Amino acid sequence: MNKLISAVNNRDADMLAHMMGHQQQRVVNAEAEKLVDALFENLLRIFPAAQNTVLRTAEDVAAMKRQWILAFAENGITTVEQVRAGMRMARQQGNDFWPSCGKFIGWCRESARLVADLPSDDDVMAEFQRYARQRHQYATPEEFPWSHDVMYWVVLDVRHLMFQHNYTEPEVLRSIKSHMRKWARKLEAGRGIPKPVMQLPDKRRPPSAADLLDPTGSAAFRQAGEAFLARIRARQQDGEGGK
């Protein structure tokens, strides 16, 4: 058991294969294996030097493929479109050196986000900090001049998590990356990004305590409350759409 835990923690595909036996090495379906086989054939055309370095033997190739399949599964690289996005970036590199699996996964994400016209993680972090500095100048988050619609949703969600869990700056950045991966997957699935528009209150409902205290609806706290409810409704609708 200790050896198994060590192999998993260290991403040691060779040790796992030895421990699991030949039949249990096939931990992914045949379609996933075909995808990686085709990917390696194409990558070898772009990076031919690998045949003289990291992929000299059939054993090298088999071990490398097992590691890539495992890493793809761990990082959510599951579609042909994602792999094609990575190949677009690979063709732009201008050298013969075989990329690490982590680098190729980064290419898959970066290219997909460029196609979807999403900002980079660093851009979102900069917007997160800009909002923190300037938000007091605006009555509601919707009035803030967001540079991209996705910024509104990611920045406000991550700020909520930051205060809830007392995030450090590296944890904020990790949360931003996680949120942006989710949005990239939504766009790949054909879904859009809602506009940061404050919803009008429903006049058919009975008056709340806030209504009685502020019948004109002009107070800043009421605006903030309506904005918060709008974000909740959007997340609920988003969850229903993914079912």
C-alpha positions in Angstrom: 0.0 0.0 0.0 2.8 2.4 0.9 4.4 1.7 -2.5 1.1 2.4 -4.3 0.7 5.7 -2.4 4.2 6.7 -3.3 3.8 5.9 -6.9 0.6 7.9 -7.2 2.1 10.9 -5.3 5.2 10.9 -7.5 3.3 10.4 -10.8 5.5 7.3 -11.3 3.8 5.7 -14.3 6.4 2.9 -14.6 6.0 1.8 -11.0 2.3 1.9 -11.3 2.4 -0.2 -14.5 4.7 -2.8 -12.8 2.5 -3.0 -9.7 -0.8 -3.2 -11.6 0.2 -5.8 -14.2 -0.3 -5.8 -18.0 -4.1 -6.0 -18.1 -4.6 -3.3 -15.5 -2.2 -0.9 -17.3 -5.1 -0.1 -19.6 -6.7 2.4 -17.2 -8.2 4.5 -20.0 -10.5 3.6 -22.9 -9.3 2.7 -26.4 -10.5 6.1 -27.8 -8.2 8.0 -25.3 -5.3 5.8 -26.3 -6.0 6.4 -30.0 -6.1 10.1 -29.3 -2.6 10.1 -27.6 -1.2 7.8 -30.4 -2.3 10.3 -33.0 -1.0 13.2 -30.9 2.4 11.7 -30.6 2.7 11.0 -34.3 1.9 14.7 -35.0 4.2 16.0 -32.3 7.1 13.9 -33.6 6.7 15.6 -37.0 7.0 19.0 -35.3 9.7 17.9 -32.8 11.8 15.3 -34.6 14.8 15.6 -32.2 12.8 13.7 -29.6 13.5 10.4 -31.5 17.2 10.8 -30.5 16.6 12.1 -27.0 13.5 11.3 -24.8 11.8 8.9 -27.2 14.7 6.7 -28.4 13.1 3.3 -27.8 9.6 1.8 -27.9 9.7 1.5 -24.1 10.4 5.3 -23.8 7.4 6.0 -26.0 5.1 3.7 -24.1 6.1 5.1 -20.7 5.7 8.7 -22.0 2.3 7.9 -23.4 1.1 6.5 -20.0 2.3 9.6 -18.2 0.6 11.9 -20.7 -2.7 10.0 -20.5 -2.6 10.2 -16.7 -1.8 13.9 -16.8 -4.5 14.7 -19.3 -7.1 13.0 -17.1 -5.9 14.9 -14.0 -6.0 18.3 -15.8 -9.3 17.9 -17.7 -7.8 17.6 -21.2 -10.5 15.3 -22.6 -11.5 16.5 -26.0 -10.1 16.5 -29.5 -10.7 20.2 -29.7 -8.4 20.8 -26.7 -5.6 18.7 -28.2 -6.0 20.6 -31.5 -5.6 23.8 -29.6 -2.4 22.5 -28.1 -1.1 21.5 -31.6 -1.8 25.0 -32.8 0.6 26.4 -30.2 3.1 23.6 -30.8 3.4 24.6 -34.5 4.4 28.1 -33.4 7.4 27.1 -31.2 10.1 27.2 -33.8 12.4 24.5 -32.2 12.8 20.8 -32.3 12.7 20.0 -28.6 9.9 17.8 -27.3 7.6 19.7 -24.8 6.9 18.5 -21.3 3.4 17.2 -20.7 2.7 20.2 -18.4 3.8 22.6 -21.1 1.6 21.0 -23.7 -1.4 21.1 -21.3 -0.7 24.8 -20.9 -0.7 25.2 -24.7 -4.1 23.5 -24.9 -5.6 25.9 -22.4 -3.9 29.0 -23.7 -4.9 28.4 -27.3 -8.5 27.5 -26.4 -8.8 30.7 -24.4 -7.3 32.8 -27.3 -9.9 31.3 -29.7 -12.6 32.2 -27.1 -11.1 35.7 -26.7 -10.8 35.2 -22.9 -8.2 37.3 -20.9 -5.1 35.6 -19.4 -4.9 34.7 -15.8 -2.5 37.6 -15.2 -5.0 40.0 -16.8 -7.7 38.8 -14.5 -5.4 39.1 -11.5 -4.6 42.7 -12.5 -8.3 43.4 -12.9 -8.9 41.9 -9.5 -6.4 44.3 -7.9 -7.8 47.3 -9.9 -11.3 46.5 -8.6 -10.0 46.3 -5.1 -8.5 49.8 -5.4 -11.3 51.5 -7.2 -14.5 49.8 -6.3 -15.4 52.5 -3.7 -15.8 54.9 -6.6 -18.9 53.0 -7.9 -22.3 52.4 -6.3 -22.5 48.8 -7.5 -20.1 46.3 -9.1 -22.2 46.5 -12.3 -21.2 50.1 -12.7 -17.5 49.3 -12.6 -15.8 49.5 -16.0 -14.9 45.9 -16.5 -12.6 45.2 -19.4 -14.3 41.9 -20.2 -17.6 40.4 -19.1 -16.0 37.4 -17.6 -14.0 39.6 -15.3 -17.2 40.6 -13.5 -18.1 37.0 -12.6 -14.6 35.7 -11.8 -13.4 38.7 -9.8 -16.5 38.9 -7.6 -16.7 35.1 -7.1 -13.0 35.0 -6.1 -13.3 38.0 -3.8 -16.2 36.2 -2.0 -14.0 33.1 -1.6 -11.0 35.2 -0.5 -13.0 36.8 2.4 -14.7 33.5 3.2 -11.5 31.5 3.4 -8.9 34.2 4.1 -7.0 33.5 0.9 -3.3 34.6 0.4 -2.3 36.2 -2.9 -1.1 32.8 -4.4 -4.4 31.2 -3.4 -6.3 34.0 -5.1 -4.3 33.4 -8.3 -5.0 29.6 -8.1 -8.7 30.3 -7.6 -8.7 32.7 -10.6 -7.0 30.0 -12.8 -9.6 27.4 -11.7 -12.5 29.8 -12.5 -11.0 30.7 -15.9 -10.7 27.0 -16.8 -14.4 26.5 -16.0 -15.3 29.5 -18.2 -13.2 28.2 -21.0 -15.0 24.8 -20.8 -18.4 26.6 -20.8 -17.5 28.5 -24.0 -16.2 25.3 -25.7 -19.6 23.8 -24.9 -21.3 26.7 -26.7 -22.4 28.7 -23.7 -22.1 32.4 -23.4 -21.0 34.9 -20.7 -23.8 36.8 -19.1 -23.6 40.6 -19.1 -23.0 42.3 -15.8 -26.4 44.0 -15.8 -28.2 44.7 -12.5 -31.7 43.1 -12.5 -34.7 45.2 -11.8 -36.6 44.3 -8.5 -39.8 42.3 -8.8 -42.6 44.7 -7.8 -45.1 41.8 -7.5 -43.5 40.4 -4.3 -44.5 41.7 -0.9 -42.3 44.5 0.4 -39.3 43.4 2.4 -37.8 45.2 5.4 -35.4 46.9 3.1 -38.3 48.2 1.0 -40.1 49.6 4.1 -36.9 51.3 5.2 -36.0 52.6 1.8 -39.2 52.8 -0.3 -37.5 54.8 -3.1 -34.9 52.2 -3.7 -32.2 54.8 -3.8 -29.9 53.7 -1.0 -26.6 52.2 -1.8 -27.2 49.2 0.4 -30.3 48.3 -1.6 -28.3 48.5 -4.8 -25.6 46.3 -3.4 -28.2 43.8 -2.2 -29.9 43.6 -5.6 -26.5 43.1 -7.3 -25.7 40.2 -4.9 -29.1 38.6 -5.6 -28.5 38.9 -9.4 -25.2 37.1 -9.0 -26.8 34.3 -7.0 -29.6 33.9 -9.7 -27.0 33.8 -12.4 -25.0 31.1 -10.7 -28.2 29.1 -10.1 -29.2 29.4 -13.7 -25.7 28.4 -14.7 -25.9 25.3 -12.5 -29.3 24.3 -14.0 -27.9 24.8 -17.5 -25.1 22.3 -16.8 -27.4 19.5 -15.7 
